Each structure stands twice: as C-alpha cells, then as structure tokens.
Amino acid sequence: MNKKTLLMVAILCGTSAAAQIHVAKRDTAKTDRTVNLNPVVVTGSGHHQRLRSAVTPVTVISARDIREQGVSTFEDAVTRMIPQISLAPNAMGSQLRLNGLGNKYILILVNGRKLSGDISNNIDINRINMSRVKRIEVLDGAASSLYGSDAIGGVINIITEQPTSDMLSAVSDTRVSGKGKFTQSVNVDIFKRGFGSSTSFVHDEADSYRTNDLIYKKGSDTETERTMAPLYSGYRSNLLSQRFTYSPDDRLALNAGIEGTYKITDRPETRDDIAGGLDYEMRYKGLRWNVGGIYKFGVRNSLQADFSVDRYRYGKEYDVDTKDFKKGDYDQSKKQKTLDAEVKAILGLVDGGTTVVGADWRRDYLTATSGNINSDVYTVAGYAQHEQRIVRNLKATAGVRYTYHETAGSRFSPKVGVLYSPGNFIFRANYSSGFRAPGLDELFYHYFSVNRGKAQVSFGNKDLSPEKSDYFSVGAEYRTARLTVGITGFMNFVDDMIIKGSVPLDDAGREMLMKEFPEMTEKQAEGMTQYAVYMNSDKGEVKGLQANMQVNVLPGFDVSANYAYIYARSKSGDEWQLIDRSIKNTVTVAANYHHKWRGYGLNVNVNGRMQSKTYYAAYENAPGYGVWNINTRHTFDGLKNLLLEPSIGVDNIFDRVDDRIDSSMRKYALYSPGRMLTVGLRLTFK
C-alpha cells in the first residue's frame, strides 16, 4: 500500500469515526495561542507542582511545542528544543546523549515507568508513542534518590495524555516528507461516567540513504569506490496500544494498559556490482503491559501502586539465502524482560510540606545468543523524600534511597536541595547522588566469535561494583508573566565507570580460553594476543553551563533561546580525554507567531539548532553545523465537530549536509539528507 493510499485510509477512518460521534459543541478556545511559562511538572520531586516552585529544575516540552514545530518523532522533538541532548540514529538503536553522557546513564520513563529493552545499550525510541505525548520532562543530572539505577546523567519522562472528562473523540495525524519519511497515527478516546478508553495506532517509516555514495578503499586515504551502505538505516514500524481507566469517584482511579511494537529495518540487499549491501534486516518486537491505581485519602494524601511487565527482543531476518540461513529465517540475538512493582505514598503530614515514601521491586531477565547469557537479577529499594517550606519564599528538599542489587550489593543515594524565590527571582542549589548497577551483559557475558578469521573473546564480571556519581548544580532565574531568563551551572563526577578492558594472553590463558570455548581451534587461539573483560576502571567528569530565555514579545508572538556548554571527559589510568560524541557548545532557537481570525488560525514557527564539532577519540571529529526549519500550521474550526489542521514546512532550509567521503576513520554528527518539504494533516473529531 503506497503512502497516498494510507493517507486516504486514515482520513476515511477518521471521518467514519466522526460520523458516529455526537457530543456537545467543541471548545474552540483551545485553538488560541497562549504561552505557559509555569507548567505543572512531576519528574523532579515525584509529585505534581508548578515548575516555578520546584526545587529541582526541569526542562519541559509540551504537546503544543511539538505540534508547532511540525515534528512527529522523539528524536526531532528533543534535539530541536533541548541543546544538552543529542541523538545519532543507528540500526542498533539511537545513540542518545544528555550532558555528554550516553544511553546507559540516562533513564527513560513513560509515565514514570522505565522503558526497558535496549540494543547494544541504545534504547529503541520507536517504542515511544509520540501521538499521545502531553509533555516531555527532562531532569538533568543524577536522580537515583527517586528513580534508582541508571539515573546518573539524567531522566527523560514522557507524560502521555489521557481522557479525564466526558468525551468521545478521534484524532488522525499524518506527516510526509522527503526520503520516504511518513508517519500516520490514529487515536480514539472515550470517557463516560468514570470509564475511559484510549486506543492508538502509529505507523512510521523512512528510506535508507547516504549523503555521499563514495567510500575510501580499505587501507587507502585517496582511492575511492562506490558503496550503498546506508548512513541512515531505513525502517518500518508499527505501534498499537490500548489503555483503560476507571474512576468510580474522586478518591479512586484505576488503570490498565498494553502496548505492542514492531520494527524492521529496510536496508539495501547485497549485490555483486557494488559493496555495502546486507544479507539481513534487524527485526525488533516489544510488548509492555501494566496495571495500577491511586487512592486519595484526604486533600493532600494519596497512595498509588503500579505493576508492569516489559518484554523486548531483536534479531536478524534474512533477505537472501546464505550459507547458514534461508531467506525469511529469523535468528534471535537478544531477548529481555523486566518485571517492576512499586508502591508510593504522597503525604501532606505537616503544613507547607510534602513527603514521598515508596518501595520498589524489580527483576531483569536477559537471554543473549551471541553472549551465551540466560540470567536474571533482582533489585529491591526503599526511598523517602520530604519537601518543606521553611519560611516565605524559602523551600528545601531532602531525600534518600536504599537499593539492594542481587550481585552489586547495597547503595544509599541521598539528595538535598534548596529554593529561594524573592519576588520575580528564583535561586536554586542542588546536590544529588546517582548510581548504575551493572547490566546483565556486563555481569554474565561469555562471548566468542570469529571476524575475518580473527578470534574475539569477551567476558562479563560478577564482581563489578555499581557506577556512582555526585551531581552539583546552582542556578538563578528571573520570571514575569511574559519573560523567563535563567542560567544554571553544574558538575557531575562519575566513579567506577564500567568499560571493556583488555587482558594480555600467555599460553596458560590460551588453554583457558579453549576450555571455555570448545569450538575455538588451536590456530585461532594462537592468533590471539588479548581478550576483553568488563571492569570498573574509568572516572568521568562533566562540567557545564545552561542558559535559557523565553519571552512573549507581542500578543501572539514569542521567542525562545537555549544554550548549553558541556565539557565532558573521562580518565583511564592517568590520562584524561574528551568523552566520545561530546559537544561543547549548542544553541537552540525558536520563534513562534500565532493569530486567529474567526474560524481560521495561523501558526508560523521558525526553529534552529547550531552546535560546535562533535568529538571522537579514535576518529576524525565531525564538523559543527547549523540547521534551520520552518513550519506553518493552519487551523480551521468552523466545521461542526471537526477541527482541521493542515501544515506545510521546510526542514533544513539552507540544505546543510555532511557529505564527506566515508571510511572507517570517519564519524558523523549531522545525519540530515538535506532540504526537505514537509506536509501534514491533523483531523480532530469531537
């Protein structure tokens, strides 16, 4: 089915749904543009409060921000609006960085629950349902006192929209752009007499592409040949989710949901006349389900419980016949499962104070064919945090979490913070501790392979200690009804970083390897000089500065600018070096204009991201760039029970492309194929 056909099907489905819907007249005031400089947030403190009064600073991207910029992917949303985040797309999962630290140090949550399952430590961001996003909250730095393991570099919490008042609605959202990029989502919401149902389907696809079809021949820096190996790997993905809620009264709210995802790459097949093709596609499947509820006993007291199961697996699906596989065969590489249960109470025990206490149990499972792993570990934790208004304009927070990991042992993670807000000024100071328990692959890996005739061996290490961090930040803000200006400085120190270290081999070591791996031949063992083992070795250090400004210049016209300076380095032995893929200077800018004439509204958004070079330790640094985009959204609300929002824009207006000749000594920061026209259509039936 081609894209035009899919678009027509989506429109017809939405129209059919609308024909069956009869509700009260839609609230057209929702199309008016307002600037909310003080949104409600939850990630920094574990309970809902206004951003202005939060002791821990949080960066927020709203659903309105996402629609105005005309983006449909998580990658575009965070990189266009948050300078301290960078992403590199990859068939093995997107390489995400926050303040210089990579994927495994960043905790990604969906409604406060961890998004599990990774591909070589890279989260599959196609599992995030962007059509349901209410807001994205980004918490910089260590946050293990509330969130436990993995929250060393920061937390990204995706909050989804749920129906809460009597309604019956359907939304169809379509976006098409160059290089085969196409996204179609359909959402149907029902809420009546306390019962809610939310159904979503999202289809997303893109073509593979290169920005230069030449590559240096092996061993040469001058001779080139053609290749079709993709710089950006194409894919097709589907996401289907269903969530039910039930609130019989104002005190009790129950929920249950299930979500399935499927993704397969779409890369060029092998050919005799040109290099770079592949015999297989990577296939990914995920299944998440959860049940939970919250009970409010009093105005300021509540108890909530959640249980979730997350399954994720990936492997190779063959496009052609090979020596070992037939076309259509599937070879599983990795299977993961997480069980997670949490009980949390939010209590107003004293005037001006909020206490959060909770307990968490988690069990992780991993089966990895390539690493000969079939293991699991459990983690139990208890935490408490209290936030107290001491005097007018002065508030403090203190918290601690105790975690016991089955193999890594015990860990205490404290947090303290203070907020002083005289008049329009806000001053914050925070200290927090973070840790990361060793992954199952790092604990139990038992890997042997032969690549181009050379044997490779890697071992896990059951004696690994958790990675630990200490995060300090101070910041100041000035806020009025139309202006916010802020600056924050921070330092993050990481100890016991887990790396793959090298162990030299002697004859006794070779004999040991041949016993461990009976398939290894004597010739292969003789050719080895070392093997790899996971170990606690490096230290990390990140120092940085963030500045932001948002101003409502005129009614309907606002401008925002954000700057991040990040100096991220690690120490191995006595030598310090910059962390791979770190970027020292990044700026994001957006200007938005909105005006409404009776039944028609116009929104024009211009945004840009500018960054300095991206550092690589073993490769040539990727050059800096500046990419600008424009999106226009047109709102027609004169139709009964129908809101029509077509959009048109241009991504990468000035056609910036990194078209360097590729070789094994090159890496990239800009993956854009160049200037692209983008067209979208959003239909809301109410």
Residue, then its C-alpha position, 0 to 999 in steps of 0.5 A: m500500500n503506497k503512502k497516498t493510499l494510507l493517507m486516504v485510509a486514515i482520513l476515511c477512518g477518521t471521518s467514519a469515526a466522526a460520523q458516529i460521534h455526537v457530543a456537545k459543541r467543541d471548545t474552540a478556545k483551545t485553538d488560541r495561542t497562549v504561552n505557559l511559562n509555569p507548567v505543572v511538572v512531576t519528574g523532579s520531586g515525584h509529585h505534581q507542582r508548578l515548575r516555578s516552585a520546584v526545587t529541582p529544575v526541569t526542562v519541559i516540552s509540551a504537546r503544543d511545542i511539538r505540534e508547532q514545530g511540525v515534528s512527529t518523532f522523539e528524536d526531532a522533538v528533543t534535539r530541536m528544543i533541548p541543546q544538552i541532548s543529542l541523538a545519532p540514529n543507528a540500526m542498533g538503536s539511537q545513540l542518545r546523549l544528555n550532558g555528554l553522557g550516553n544511553k546507559y546513564i540516562l533513564i527513560l520513563v513513560n509515565g514514570r515507568k522505565l522503558s526497558g529493552d535496549i540494543s547494544n545499550n541504545i534504547d529503541i525510541n520507536r517504542i515511544n508513542m509520540s501521538r499521545v505525548k502531553r509533555i516531555e520532562v527532562l531532569d538533568g543530572a543524577a536522580s537515583s534518590l527517586y528513580g534508582s539505577d541508571a539515573i546518573g546523567g539524567v531522566i527523560n519522562i514522557i507524560t502521555e495524555q489521557p481522557t479525564s472528562d466526558m468525551l468521545s473523540a478521534v484524532s488522525d495525524t499524518r506527516v510526509s516528507g522527503k526520503g520516504k519519511f511518513t508517519q500516520s497515527v490514529n487515536v480514539d478516546i472515550f470517557k463516560r461516567g468514570f470509564g475511559s478508553s484510549t486506543s492508538f495506532v502509529h505507523d512510521e517509516a523512512d528510506s535508507y540513504r547516504t549523503n555521499d555514495l563514495i567510500y575510501k578503499k580499505g587501507s587507502d586515504t585517496e582511492t575511492e569506490r562506490t558503496m550503498a551502505p546506508l548512513y541512515s538505516g531505513y525502517r518500518s514500524n508499527l505501534l498499537s496500544q490500548r489503555f483503560t481507566y476507571s474512576p468510580d469517584d474522586r478518591l479512586a482511579l484505576n488503570a490498565g494498559i498494553e502496548g505492542t511494537y514492531k520494527i524492521t529495518d529496510r536496508p539495501e540487499t547485497r549485490d555483486d556490482i557494488a559493496g555495502g549491501l546486507d544479507y539481513e534486516m534487524r527485526y525488533k518486537g516489544l510488548r509492555w503491559n501494566v496495571g495500577g491505581i491511586y487512592k486519595f485519602g484526604v486533600r493532600n494524601s494519596l497512595q498509588a501502586d503500579f505493576s508492569v511487565d516489559r518484554y523486548r527482543y531483536g534479531k536478524e531476518y534474512d533477505v537472501d539465502t546464505k550459507d547458514f540461513k534461508k531467506g525469511d529465517y529469523d535468528q534471535s540475538k537478544k531477548q529481555k524482560t523486566l518485571d517492576a512493582e512499586v508502591k508510593a505514598i504522597l503525604g501532606l503530614v505537616d503544613g507547607g510540606t510534602t513527603v514521598v515514601g515508596a518501595d520498589w521491586r524489580r527483576d531483569y531477565l536477559t537471554a543473549t545468543s551471541g553472549n551465551i547469557n540466560s540470567d536474571v537479577y533482582t533489585v529491591a529499594g526503599y526511598a523517602q523524600h520530604e519537601q518543606r517550606i521553611v519560611r516565605n519564599l524559602k523551600a528545601t528538599a531532602g531525600v534518600r534511597y536504599t537499593y539492594h542489587e542481587t550481585a552489586g550489593s547495597r547503595f544509599s543515594p541521598k539528595v538535598g536541595v534548596l529554593y529561594s524565590p524573592g519576588n520575580f527571582i528564583f535561586r536554586a542549589n542542588y546536590s544529588s547522588g546517582f548510581r548504575a548497577p551493572g547490566l546483565d551483559e556486563l555481569f554474565y557475558h561469555y562471548f566468542s566469535v570469529n571476524r575475518g578469521k580473527a578470534q574475539v573473546s569477551f567476558g562479563n564480571k560478577d564482581l563489578s561494583p555499581e557506577k556512582s556519581d555526585y551531581f552539583s548544580v546552582g542556578a538563578e532565574y528571573r520570571t514575569a508573566r511574559l519573560t523567563v531568563g535563567i542560567t544554571g551551572f553544574m558538575n557531575f563526577v562519575d566513579d567506577m565507570i564500567i568499560k571493556g578492558s583488555v587482558p594480555l594472553d600467555d599460553a596458560g590463558r590460551e588453554m583457558l580460553m579453549k576450555e571455555f570455548p570448545e569450538m575455538t581451534e588451536k590456530q585461532a587461539e594462537g592468533m590471539t594476543q588479548y581478550a576483553v573483560y568488563m571492569n570498573s576502571d574509568k572516572g568521568e567528569v562533566k562540567g557545564l553551563q545552561a542558559n535559557m530565555q523565553v519571552n512573549v514579545l507581542p500578543g501572539f508572538d514569542v521567542s525562545a533561546n537555549y544554550a548549553y556548554i558541556y565539557a565532558r571527559s573521562k580518565s583511564g589510568d592517568e590520562w584524561q580525554l574528551i568523552d566520545r560524541s561530546i559537544k561543547n557548545t549548542v544553541t537552540v532557537a525558536a520563534n513562534y507567531h500565532h493569530k486567529w481570525r474567526g474560524y481560521g488560525l495561523n501558526v508560523n514557527v521558525n526553529g534552529r539548532m547550531q552546535s560546535k564539532t562533535y568529538y571522537a577519540a579514535y576518529e576524525n571529529a565531525p564538523g559543527y553545523g547549523v540547521w534551520n526549519i520552518n513550519t506553518r500550521h493552519t487551523f480551521d474550526g468552523l466545521k461542526n465537530l471537526l477541527l482541521e489542521p493542515s501544515i506545510g514546512v521546510d526542514n533544513i532550509f539552507d540544505r546543510v549536509d555532511d557529505r564527506i567521503d566515508s571510511s572507517m576513520r570517519k564519524y558523523a554528527l549531522y545525519s540530515p539528507g538535506r532540504m526537505l518539504t514537509v506536509g501534514l494533516r491533523l483531523t480532530f473529531k469531537 
